[in-house]
Amino acid sequence: MLKGEQIAADHKVVAEPASVSQVELGLDTARSATIAPVWAALLTGSAESQGRGSPSDETPRQRFHLEVYVAPEVAEQRIAAAVAAGGTVVDDSKAPMLTVIADQDGNEGIVCVDVSAAKKD
């Protein structure tokens, strides 16, 4: 049983992991240490409230991308839905933690899974 399912069972409710996701806006830049505090302050009022962060790219292909965090048990469904809608998987080398999907114009989004929430066997 996954952690979320156990919590739901403990509270006598049904877990609906497909209905829960978190969306994060990622800024693609080689200067994240300089730029991220400005965006954090603009969006939240605090320069210290920078998100999870991700590796900087020396030559970003686009300025912003979306990171969609989903429960581990629904990641494949979310990726399949994006592909069925015309998207393309461009990088799944870090799956299931990260899967990069591109739209028809090449704009990228990332389906993210917090693998620490998945059951360890």
C-alpha positions as a Markdown table, in Angstrom:
| # | Residue | x | y | z |
|---|---|---|---|---|
| 1 | Met | 0.0 | 0.0 | 0.0 |
| 2 | Leu | 1.3 | 3.4 | -0.9 |
| 3 | Lys | 1.8 | 6.1 | 1.8 |
| 4 | Gly | -1.1 | 8.2 | 0.6 |
| 5 | Glu | -3.4 | 5.1 | 0.5 |
| 6 | Gln | -2.4 | 4.2 | 4.0 |
| 7 | Ile | -3.1 | 7.7 | 5.3 |
| 8 | Ala | -6.5 | 7.7 | 3.6 |
| 9 | Ala | -7.3 | 4.2 | 5.0 |
| 10 | Asp | -6.3 | 5.4 | 8.5 |
| 11 | His | -8.9 | 8.2 | 8.2 |
| 12 | Lys | -11.5 | 6.0 | 6.6 |
| 13 | Val | -11.6 | 7.8 | 3.3 |
| 14 | Val | -10.8 | 6.7 | -0.2 |
| 15 | Ala | -7.6 | 8.0 | -1.8 |
| 16 | Glu | -8.0 | 9.6 | -5.2 |
| 17 | Pro | -4.4 | 10.2 | -6.4 |
| 18 | Ala | -5.4 | 11.0 | -9.9 |
| 19 | Ser | -7.3 | 14.1 | -8.7 |
| 20 | Val | -4.2 | 15.6 | -6.9 |
| 21 | Ser | -1.3 | 17.3 | -8.6 |
| 22 | Gln | 0.9 | 20.2 | -8.0 |
| 23 | Val | 2.1 | 22.5 | -10.8 |
| 24 | Glu | 5.4 | 24.4 | -10.5 |
| 25 | Leu | 6.7 | 27.0 | -13.0 |
| 26 | Gly | 10.3 | 26.4 | -13.8 |
| 27 | Leu | 12.7 | 29.1 | -15.0 |
| 28 | Asp | 15.3 | 27.8 | -17.4 |
| 29 | Thr | 18.5 | 29.8 | -16.9 |
| 30 | Ala | 22.2 | 29.4 | -16.4 |
| 31 | Arg | 21.9 | 32.1 | -13.7 |
| 32 | Ser | 19.4 | 30.6 | -11.3 |
| 33 | Ala | 21.2 | 31.8 | -8.2 |
| 34 | Thr | 20.8 | 35.3 | -9.4 |
| 35 | Ile | 17.4 | 35.2 | -11.0 |
| 36 | Ala | 15.4 | 32.8 | -8.8 |
| 37 | Pro | 15.2 | 35.2 | -5.8 |
| 38 | Val | 13.6 | 37.9 | -7.9 |
| 39 | Trp | 10.8 | 35.5 | -9.1 |
| 40 | Ala | 10.3 | 34.0 | -5.7 |
| 41 | Ala | 9.9 | 37.5 | -4.2 |
| 42 | Leu | 7.5 | 38.6 | -7.1 |
| 43 | Leu | 5.4 | 35.4 | -6.8 |
| 44 | Thr | 5.3 | 34.9 | -3.1 |
| 45 | Gly | 6.6 | 38.1 | -1.4 |
| 46 | Ser | 9.8 | 36.3 | -0.1 |
| 47 | Ala | 13.1 | 35.9 | -2.0 |
| 48 | Glu | 13.8 | 32.9 | 0.2 |
| 49 | Ser | 10.7 | 30.9 | -0.9 |
| 50 | Gln | 12.3 | 29.4 | -4.0 |
| 51 | Gly | 10.8 | 26.1 | -5.1 |
| 52 | Arg | 12.5 | 22.7 | -5.3 |
| 53 | Gly | 15.1 | 24.0 | -7.9 |
| 54 | Ser | 16.5 | 21.9 | -10.7 |
| 55 | Pro | 19.8 | 21.7 | -12.5 |
| 56 | Ser | 20.6 | 24.8 | -14.5 |
| 57 | Asp | 21.1 | 24.6 | -18.2 |
| 58 | Glu | 23.9 | 26.6 | -19.7 |
| 59 | Thr | 22.0 | 27.1 | -22.9 |
| 60 | Pro | 18.2 | 27.0 | -22.1 |
| 61 | Arg | 16.0 | 26.1 | -25.1 |
| 62 | Gln | 13.0 | 27.9 | -23.6 |
| 63 | Arg | 12.6 | 30.4 | -20.7 |
| 64 | Phe | 9.9 | 28.7 | -18.6 |
| 65 | His | 8.5 | 25.2 | -18.3 |
| 66 | Leu | 5.8 | 23.6 | -16.2 |
| 67 | Glu | 6.5 | 20.8 | -13.7 |
| 68 | Val | 3.5 | 18.8 | -12.9 |
| 69 | Tyr | 3.9 | 16.7 | -9.7 |
| 70 | Val | 1.6 | 13.7 | -9.6 |
| 71 | Ala | 1.2 | 10.6 | -7.4 |
| 72 | Pro | 3.4 | 7.7 | -8.5 |
| 73 | Glu | 0.4 | 5.5 | -9.4 |
| 74 | Val | -1.0 | 8.0 | -11.9 |
| 75 | Ala | 2.2 | 9.2 | -13.6 |
| 76 | Glu | 1.9 | 6.7 | -16.5 |
| 77 | Gln | -1.7 | 7.7 | -17.1 |
| 78 | Arg | -0.8 | 11.4 | -17.2 |
| 79 | Ile | 2.0 | 10.8 | -19.6 |
| 80 | Ala | -0.2 | 8.6 | -21.8 |
| 81 | Ala | -2.9 | 11.3 | -21.8 |
| 82 | Ala | -0.4 | 14.0 | -22.9 |
| 83 | Val | 0.9 | 11.7 | -25.7 |
| 84 | Ala | -2.6 | 10.9 | -26.8 |
| 85 | Ala | -3.3 | 14.6 | -27.0 |
| 86 | Gly | -0.4 | 15.1 | -29.4 |
| 87 | Gly | 2.6 | 15.4 | -27.1 |
| 88 | Thr | 5.9 | 13.6 | -27.4 |
| 89 | Val | 8.1 | 12.0 | -24.7 |
| 90 | Val | 11.5 | 13.7 | -25.4 |
| 91 | Asp | 13.3 | 12.4 | -22.3 |
| 92 | Asp | 12.4 | 9.6 | -19.9 |
| 93 | Ser | 16.0 | 8.8 | -18.8 |
| 94 | Lys | 15.1 | 9.8 | -15.2 |
| 95 | Ala | 11.6 | 8.2 | -15.1 |
| 96 | Pro | 9.6 | 7.7 | -13.1 |
| 97 | Met | 11.0 | 10.7 | -11.2 |
| 98 | Leu | 11.0 | 13.0 | -14.3 |
| 99 | Thr | 9.6 | 12.6 | -17.8 |
| 100 | Val | 9.9 | 15.4 | -20.2 |
| 101 | Ile | 7.0 | 15.9 | -22.6 |
| 102 | Ala | 7.0 | 18.3 | -25.6 |
| 103 | Asp | 4.0 | 19.8 | -27.4 |
| 104 | Gln | 3.9 | 20.1 | -31.2 |
| 105 | Asp | 5.8 | 23.4 | -31.1 |
| 106 | Gly | 8.6 | 21.9 | -28.9 |
| 107 | Asn | 7.6 | 23.6 | -25.6 |
| 108 | Glu | 8.4 | 21.2 | -22.8 |
| 109 | Gly | 6.7 | 20.3 | -19.6 |
| 110 | Ile | 7.8 | 17.7 | -17.0 |
| 111 | Val | 5.7 | 15.0 | -15.3 |
| 112 | Cys | 7.3 | 14.6 | -11.9 |
| 113 | Val | 6.9 | 12.0 | -9.3 |
| 114 | Asp | 8.1 | 12.2 | -5.7 |
| 115 | Val | 9.6 | 8.8 | -5.6 |
| 116 | Ser | 10.1 | 9.0 | -1.8 |
| 117 | Ala | 6.3 | 8.7 | -1.5 |
| 118 | Ala | 6.3 | 5.4 | -3.3 |
| 119 | Lys | 6.4 | 2.2 | -1.3 |
| 120 | Lys | 9.8 | 0.7 | -1.0 |
| 121 | Asp | 9.9 | -3.1 | -1.4 |
